[in-house]
Amino acid sequence: MIQEKYTGIIAAELNVAASFIQNTINLLESGATIPFIARYRKEMTGSMDELVIAQVRDRLVQLKELDSRRAAIIKSLTEQEKLTAELELAVNGAATMAELEDIYLPYKQKRKTRAGIAREKGLEPLANIIFSQRFDDVELRAGKFIDPEKGVATIHDAIQGACDIIAEMVNEDILARKRIRQLFQKDSAVNARVVKGKEQEGINFEMYFDYHESLHKAPSHRLLAMFRGENEGFLRLSVDVEEEQAHEILHRIFVRGNNASSGLVKSAIADSCKRLLFPSIETEMRQWAKERADSEAIRVFAENMRQLLLAPPLGQKNVLAIDPGFRSGCKIVCLDRQGKLVHNETIYPHPPQNEVKEAIHKIKSLVNAYKIEAIAIGNGTGGRETERLIHAIGFDRDVIALAVNESGASVYSASAVARKEFPDYDVTVRGAVSIGRRLMDPLAELVKIDPKSIGVGQYQHDVNQHALMKSLDDTVMSCVNKVGVEVNTASEELLTYVSGLGPVLAKNILAWRNENGPFKSRKDFKSVTRFGDKAFEQAAGFLRIRDAGNPLDRSSVHPESYPVVDQMAKKLNCSVDDLVTSAELRSKIRLEEFTSEKTGMPTLNDIMAELAKPGRDPRQQFEMFEFDKNIHTIHDLYKGLRIPGIITNITNFGVFVDLGVHQDGLVHISQLADRYVRDPNEVVKLNQKVMVEVLEVDLERKRIQLTMKDQHTKPAV
C-alpha cells in the first residue's frame, strides 16, 4: 500500500505512467543500477533516461524519510497521550517535511521558554481571554491573576506573561507558519554585511560588504560565496522580509476586533515575529537557499565532470609524456600502446640548467627508440616553454605533440592507487604517467582521481559533500557504462564503476585475469569468485571482450538478448558474424517478428544499432589543438587580440578559457553570445576549442576578460 502511494506521488510529479514508475521502483529496490535500467530495461520503464530514473530514486528516498519521520512523530504523540483521530489524520496527510514539523511543533519537547514559564504561573486562561478579543476590560480581568507567590506581582506581569503565551501560539499556528513561509519564499532578501574590523582581512568578499538581493533570484555562485564569507568570519548574513507585510498577513489570521484585547494580540504578533517566527522561518530559508545553491553547483560540477570524462581519447598509441618543471627538471616517461611504463628519466632544458641541446638529443632518441607516435605535455608550470621546445624539434617520424590538462595528476601521483600501481617510482614519474595516459584515454585515467581534485566545478568544497559525492559517483558510473569497458585491459578502478561490480568484484576479476589469462567469452565471468547471476545480469552488457570469438561479446548487446540475435541469423540462414558484417542482410530483418513479452522495439532497435557498429565508442573523434605560438605570457595579451583557446571550466557565471599563458581567462556569461544565454552549456562544452577576443588584461590581479560575441560559432584556428 505504501509502495503504491509512493508510485502515485512520483508518477504525478514526473508526469510518467504509474506502471513505469512502479517497475522502476521495483528494479531499484531489487538492486539494479541506473545505467542497467536505462540501457536494458526500456520496455519496463517507457525508455526513461538516467536522469529521470535518478529522480525516481532520489524522490523515493525523500518519501521514505518523510514516512520515517511521520512514524516517529506519531509514536511521540502516542507516548505523550496527545494523539487524537484528528491529529493523526493531519500527520498522515502532511505532504512535506515542513508541514509535518509545523503540525508537531506545539507538542515538541522544548527548552524552557517565556510562554512555558507563564503557563507555570497559571496565565494560560488569561491568554485565552485576551486571544478571544471579546473584552475591553483587560486590566480588570488580568488583576484576578496576580499571585506574588507564583511571580505575578502586578497586572503588567500578568498581561506580559499572557502575551508571551499568545506569541508562542502564533508561532506554532500551522496557517500562520505556512503564510509567513510563503512570504519568505516569494519576497525575502538576503543581506550581507562585513564584520566590523574584518574589512582588510576579508577583502576577497568586498562586493558583499554591503549587499542586498532577492533570495529566490540569487544565483548559486553568489549565495555560496556569501555563505563562505560568513563561515570564514568576514560576513554577517540575514534573510529578511518586510515586517509590515508580515504583520498584515498575521493580523488577517488572528485579529478579530478593535479593542484593548486586539491591541495586545497585535503586540504579541509583533513580538512573535521578531523573537520566534522570523528566526525560525529564516533558518528554514537559509537551509533551503543553501540546498538550492548546493544542488545547482553540484549539477554544474557533474556536467563538467561528464564532459571531461567523455572527452575524445587519442587511442592506443606509443606516447612520450612530459611533466614539465624548471629547477627540478622535466620528468619524461615512455608508455606503450597499452599504457605500460617502459622508460623514464629527467631532462633539464629550462633555467637554471638550460641543457637544451642535451634535452633535444634525448627526446629525439627516445622517440625513435620507442616508436613514439604522440607527445603529451602537462600544462602546468613550464608547460608552454616545454611545448615550444618540442615543436622546435625536427623528428625523423610523424609525431603529434599537444598540451594535456594535468589538473589532479599530482593528487593521483601521491595516492594509494598510484603507490600500488608504481611502488618503485616517485611521485614525479607517476604524475607523468598520468598525463600520458590521460591523453590516450581520459576516462580510464580520470576514474583513479578523486573527482573533487580535478578542478572543474565551483565552490565544490563548500557544498554538501555527501550529495556531491553521490552525484559524482552517479556521473562517473554513467560515463564508464556509456563507453563500456574492455575487461582484459581495464584497471581495478575502472572496473569498480561498472554496473553491478564494485571494489570486491573488480579485485576478483583482476585476480582471475592474472591467474587464467584474458577472458575469452562473457561466459567466463561466471568463473570469477562471487560473480553470481545478479552481478552477471547487471554487468555483462557493459563489459567488452575485444578478441572474443562471438562478435556479440565485443558489443553492448546483453547476453540475455543473444537468443534473439540467433533467431535473426537463423531466419536469414546466416551466421551472427554475417549479420555484423553485412548491412544488406540487416536491412532484411523485420523487427516486429522478433518482439516478445520481454523484448520490445526499444531493445530491438538498440540491438540493430549495435550490430551495425559493435562496441562503438560513443565519444567524439580526437582533434588536435595548438595555442598561438606568438603568445607565451599574460604580458603578450592586449585588448582586441583574437586568439584560440580551450575551455577548461564551466560555471553558472561564465566559462574559463586556457590561452596558454598559465592564467585562464574568463568569458562572462553575458559575453558568450550575441543573445541571452541562460546556461553556458547551451553555447559551449568542456574542452571545446574556441576563438576569443581579449576585452581587458589586469596584470596586477592576473585577470583576463574575454568575449565570444559575434564569433562564438567560428572554429578555433
QUIFEN-V213031 format. One record per run of one state. SS is the DSSP state (a for helix, b for strand, c for the rest). FROM is the first residue (numbers start at 1). TO is the last residue. If there is no record, write none. Layout:
BEGIN
SS_FROM_TO, SS_FROM_TO
END
This chain:
BEGIN
c_1_1, a_2_14, c_15_17, a_18_29, c_30_33, a_34_40, c_41_41, a_42_45, c_46_49, a_50_79, c_80_84, a_85_93, c_94_96, a_97_107, c_108_113, a_114_120, c_121_123, a_124_132, c_133_137, a_138_143, c_144_146, b_147_147, a_148_150, c_151_151, b_152_152, c_153_154, a_155_172, c_173_173, a_174_187, c_188_188, b_189_194, c_195_202, a_203_208, c_209_209, b_210_214, c_215_219, a_220_231, c_232_234, b_235_240, c_241_242, a_243_254, c_255_259, a_260_309, c_310_318, b_319_323, c_324_329, b_330_335, c_336_340, b_341_347, c_348_355, a_356_369, c_370_373, b_374_378, c_379_382, a_383_391, c_392_399, b_400_404, c_405_408, a_409_413, c_414_415, a_416_421, c_422_426, a_427_440, c_441_441, a_442_446, c_447_450, a_451_453, c_454_464, a_465_483, c_484_484, b_485_486, c_487_491, a_492_496, c_497_502, a_503_516, c_517_521, a_522_527, c_528_532, a_533_542, b_543_544, c_545_550, a_551_554, c_555_558, a_559_571, c_572_575, a_576_581, c_582_582, a_583_587, c_588_590, a_591_594, c_595_600, a_601_612, c_613_633, a_634_636, c_637_641, b_642_651, c_652_653, b_654_658, c_659_664, b_665_668, a_669_671, c_672_679, a_680_682, c_683_688, b_689_698, c_699_702, b_703_707, c_708_717
END
